[in-house]
Amino acid sequence: MKSIFFDRSEVPEILDKIRDLNFETQYDFNKHRVELGLEGQDREAYLRLPLTLTCNQNLVLDFEKEVNYLMLLVQSGSASVGVFKGEKCLAHKVFGAYMVRKKQGKSQIKHLKTKGKSRAGSRVRLASTLEFFENINLRLQDHFKEYEFDRIALSCSKILIPYLFGSKESTPFDKKDDRLYRIPKHLHQPNFEVMLGMQKYLNKAELVYDDAFFEQFDELKNKGTSY
């Protein structure tokens, strides 16, 4: 699949071009993107919108509203939490925990599925894992008391989701929260620099298509940028 990135201000022009090419359009709120289709063509193409730009089902864009969103990035042993207002980072926190078995490079959670938790080292890592998610949720609780969020941008592997939402300290939103936005990008170890890189990605529009089937977009290649 081909990706072309555009600035927030360029989205109306790109949507006009898409309409000129006679694409059918449908906005998907959960994925915050415009699905594109052509009659008789079942190949996938879409325009992912910047998270800082709101859109309704009629594809009316609101450039005036300043979107507040929380970003939560979680991997085994590390996590980042950030609060963003438009393109400004208002607060951030990085968390770390002893969750990975050094020799195998495997998280304690994955290890538990095969070997149990009888050894002392395993018990220490499990306790660290539980404390890790408690600390994350305590931070989230504080942010949700202080801010009103339009979206919650989340990147968390499936194996860690039960620990996030099953922590002794409750997560201030549930797994079916309408504001949840699953970040569609592979995540590296979530430190502060990675979080800012993810913010830059989320603030861009991204046209995604198979260039073997959608030659119509070729003329847009010079307008956009790679990422």
matplotlib code that plots the C-alpha trace (Angstrom):
import matplotlib.pyplot as plt

x = [0.0, 1.1, 1.0, 1.1, 1.0, -0.6, -0.8, -4.0, -4.6, -4.5, -7.3, -10.1, -8.1, -7.5, -11.2, -12.2, -9.8, -11.2, -14.7, -13.5, -12.3, -15.8, -14.9, -17.7, -16.9, -18.0, -16.6, -15.7, -15.6, -13.9, -10.9, -11.3, -10.9, -12.8, -13.3, -13.0, -14.6, -15.3, -18.2, -17.0, -13.8, -13.4, -9.9, -9.3, -8.4, -8.9, -7.9, -6.9, -7.7, -5.5, -6.7, -6.7, -9.4, -13.0, -15.4, -19.0, -20.8, -21.4, -17.6, -18.0, -14.6, -14.3, -11.0, -12.0, -12.5, -9.3, -9.3, -8.2, -6.9, -5.0, -2.4, -1.5, 1.3, 1.9, 4.4, 5.9, 8.0, 7.4, 4.6, 4.0, 1.0, 0.5, -2.1, -2.5, -4.5, -4.4, -0.8, 0.5, 1.7, 0.3, 1.6, 3.5, 4.8, 7.0, 6.6, 9.0, 8.8, 10.8, 8.6, 10.9, 12.9, 16.5, 17.7, 14.7, 13.7, 10.1, 7.6, 6.5, 2.9, 3.8, 6.0, 3.1, 1.1, 3.6, 5.7, 3.6, 4.8, 6.4, 10.0, 11.0, 12.1, 8.7, 6.9, 9.0, 8.3, 4.5, 4.4, 6.2, 3.7, 0.7, 2.3, 3.1, -0.5, -1.7, 0.7, -0.5, -4.1, -3.5, -1.9, -4.9, -7.4, -5.6, -5.7, -9.4, -10.2, -8.4, -9.3, -12.2, -11.0, -12.5, -10.5, -8.3, -5.5, -4.4, -1.6, -1.6, -1.0, -3.9, -2.0, -1.7, -5.3, -6.7, -4.0, -4.7, -8.5, -8.3, -5.9, -6.7, -6.7, -9.5, -8.9, -11.1, -12.6, -13.8, -12.9, -16.0, -15.6, -16.8, -13.7, -11.2, -9.0, -6.7, -3.5, -2.9, 0.9, 3.6, 5.0, 8.6, 9.6, 7.3, 9.6, 8.9, 10.6, 8.5, 5.4, 6.2, 6.9, 3.5, 1.9, 3.4, 2.0, -1.5, -1.5, -1.0, -3.5, -2.6, -3.9, -3.5, -4.1, -2.7, -1.0, -1.4, -5.2, -5.6, -3.5, -6.0, -3.9, -0.6, -0.9, -1.2, 2.2, 4.0, 1.7, 2.2, 5.3, 6.5, 6.8]
y = [0.0, 3.5, 6.3, 10.1, 12.5, 16.0, 18.9, 19.6, 22.7, 20.7, 18.3, 20.3, 20.5, 16.7, 16.0, 18.2, 16.3, 13.0, 14.2, 15.3, 11.7, 10.5, 8.5, 7.5, 8.7, 7.6, 8.9, 6.3, 8.0, 5.2, 5.1, 8.8, 8.4, 8.8, 5.5, 5.8, 3.6, 3.4, 1.6, -1.9, -1.5, -3.5, -2.4, -0.4, 3.2, 5.8, 9.2, 9.2, 12.6, 14.5, 13.8, 17.6, 18.0, 17.2, 15.9, 14.8, 12.2, 14.9, 15.4, 18.9, 19.8, 22.1, 24.0, 26.2, 23.6, 22.9, 19.2, 17.9, 14.4, 12.0, 9.7, 6.4, 4.2, 0.9, -1.9, -4.5, -2.6, 1.0, 3.4, 7.1, 9.2, 12.6, 15.4, 17.4, 20.5, 21.0, 20.6, 21.6, 19.1, 20.2, 17.3, 14.0, 11.2, 8.1, 4.9, 1.9, -1.5, -4.7, -6.9, -8.5, -11.7, -10.7, -13.9, -14.7, -11.1, -12.2, -10.3, -11.9, -11.9, -14.1, -16.3, -16.9, -18.5, -21.3, -21.5, -20.1, -17.8, -20.0, -18.7, -15.7, -13.7, -14.3, -13.1, -9.9, -9.2, -9.9, -7.5, -4.9, -5.5, -4.9, -1.8, -0.5, -0.5, 0.9, 3.9, 4.4, 4.5, 6.8, 9.2, 8.8, 9.5, 12.7, 13.9, 13.0, 15.0, 18.1, 17.9, 17.2, 14.9, 14.7, 11.6, 9.0, 7.8, 4.3, 1.9, -1.2, -4.8, -7.2, -9.2, -6.1, -4.8, -7.0, -5.7, -2.1, -2.4, -5.0, -3.0, -2.4, 1.3, 1.6, 3.1, 6.3, 5.1, 1.7, -0.5, 0.6, 4.4, 6.2, 8.5, 5.7, 5.9, 2.9, 4.3, 2.6, 2.6, 0.3, 1.5, 1.5, 1.6, 4.4, 7.1, 10.9, 11.2, 8.4, 10.0, 13.3, 11.4, 9.7, 13.2, 14.4, 11.4, 11.8, 15.5, 14.6, 13.5, 10.2, 9.0, 5.2, 3.2, 0.5, 2.4, -0.6, 0.0, 3.7, 5.5, 8.4, 9.5, 9.7, 13.5, 13.9, 12.4, 15.7, 17.5, 15.3, 14.0, 10.6, 9.9]
z = [0.0, -0.8, 1.7, 1.0, 3.8, 3.8, 6.2, 8.0, 5.9, 2.7, 3.6, 1.9, -1.4, -1.2, -0.6, -3.5, -5.7, -4.5, -5.4, -8.8, -9.4, -8.7, -5.6, -3.2, 0.3, 3.8, 7.1, 9.7, 13.1, 15.0, 12.6, 11.9, 8.2, 4.9, 3.1, -0.7, -3.3, -7.0, -8.6, -9.6, -7.6, -4.4, -3.6, -0.4, -0.3, 2.4, 3.7, 7.4, 8.9, 11.3, 14.9, 15.5, 12.8, 13.5, 10.8, 10.6, 8.5, 5.8, 5.5, 7.0, 8.5, 11.6, 11.6, 14.4, 17.2, 19.2, 19.8, 23.2, 23.2, 25.4, 24.0, 25.8, 24.4, 26.2, 25.6, 28.0, 30.4, 29.2, 28.6, 27.8, 28.6, 27.0, 27.1, 23.9, 23.0, 19.3, 18.4, 21.9, 24.4, 27.8, 29.9, 29.6, 31.7, 30.9, 32.9, 33.2, 34.9, 35.3, 33.2, 30.7, 31.3, 30.4, 28.9, 26.8, 26.1, 26.8, 29.0, 32.3, 31.1, 28.1, 30.3, 32.7, 29.9, 29.7, 32.9, 35.7, 38.5, 41.0, 40.8, 42.9, 39.8, 38.2, 41.3, 41.3, 37.6, 38.1, 41.1, 39.0, 36.1, 38.4, 39.9, 36.4, 35.3, 38.6, 38.2, 34.6, 35.7, 38.6, 36.1, 33.7, 36.6, 37.4, 33.7, 33.4, 36.5, 35.0, 31.3, 29.0, 26.1, 22.6, 21.7, 23.4, 21.1, 22.3, 21.3, 23.5, 22.5, 23.0, 25.6, 27.8, 27.4, 30.3, 32.6, 31.7, 32.2, 35.0, 37.2, 40.9, 40.0, 37.4, 34.0, 33.7, 30.4, 29.2, 26.3, 24.4, 25.0, 21.9, 22.0, 21.6, 18.6, 17.9, 16.5, 13.1, 13.3, 14.6, 17.9, 19.0, 22.7, 24.0, 25.4, 25.1, 21.7, 20.3, 21.7, 20.0, 16.8, 17.1, 17.7, 14.4, 12.6, 14.1, 13.2, 9.5, 6.9, 5.2, 1.8, 1.7, -1.5, -3.8, -6.6, -8.9, -8.8, -8.1, -10.7, -10.2, -7.2, -9.1, -9.6, -5.8, -5.2, -5.8, -3.4, -0.5, 1.4, 2.7, 6.4]

ax = plt.figure().add_subplot(projection="3d")
ax.plot(x, y, z, "-o")
ax.set_aspect("equal")
plt.show()
